[in-house]
Amino acid sequence: MITRLAGALVRAVLVVLLVATPALLLPGISADVTQIVALVAIFAAALTIFEYASVYPGLVEFRNAPPFNRLRFAALFASVFLIAMVIRGETDPTAMTRMVTTFGTNVGLAIDFPYSPVRQIVLLLPEDTTFTHVARVRTAAGISYFVSMLALAIFYFFVRVRNWPLHNGPFNVWINLPTFDPTTSGDVVQRLERDARFNIVVGFTMPFFIPAALKASESLFGQVTLDNPQSMIWIVAAWAFLPASLLMRGLAMGRIAELIERKRRNTAAAQKGLQPA
């Protein structure tokens, strides 16, 4: 119980740090924004403590199947932190901010080709946007997309090489898939495979769909300029993080379906071997 509570508190502190990172790094943050960030951080910390301090399943999937959630958190935190460092470097340049900006600029330019996800984000900006702001958004998109794809590649390595999730002990479906009911109609393996394919398809198309949806809604909500630094950080980070998270979930669901099917074959083979000749 003490170990579980301590782990929940550590996770809550990390979540608070994630929410507060842009406000801590960016200059000129107003008191109203600080209060809103503090309120969101408190709510996120309380949700994290309630989730991870409980023995019973809640809302977070793969809670006891690391490093699924750890990779997702690390990817989101790295994206938010690095983009904030790029913006901070515009007014308070340091060796680190220059290094991050150079890296993000090179990555953004490398993957800013026709019909690429980064190009879709750039085309989302109004036509009269300054070159400096376009370069900032491209750099932020390049960093966020690179970090998210790196997290996806690391998770794929754990699945195929490190035998996730069995490398950490038995997999508890009830704890790690709290929203999945195996008793409902339909074969469990088929449902898991269907969910896996759905998440992979949505995750693959979302980087293209989000800018298109925002562009189509300009008549209702106005043009998306991404002028506000904090809004730009969270929008660009979420634009890359959500698709990568869905792709990781699709890989995970497919892996669980594979393990269940393998268990069924082994059980059937064992029962067949015990039958009298």
Secondary structure, DSSP 4 states (H G I P E B T S, - for coil): -HHHHHHHHHHHHHHHHHHHHHHHHSS---HHHHHHHHHHHHHHHHHHHHHHS-SS--S-TTTTSTTHHHHHHHHHHHHHHHHHHHHHHHHS--HHHHHHHHHHHHHHHHT--TT-HHHHHHHTS-TT--HHHHHHHHHHHHHHHHHHHHHHHHHHHHHHTS-TTGGGS---HHHH-TT--TTSSS-HHHHHHHHHHHHHHHHHHHHHHHHHHHHHTHHHH------SHHHHHHHHHHHHHHHHHHHHHHHHHHHHHHHHHHHHHHHHHHHHHHS--
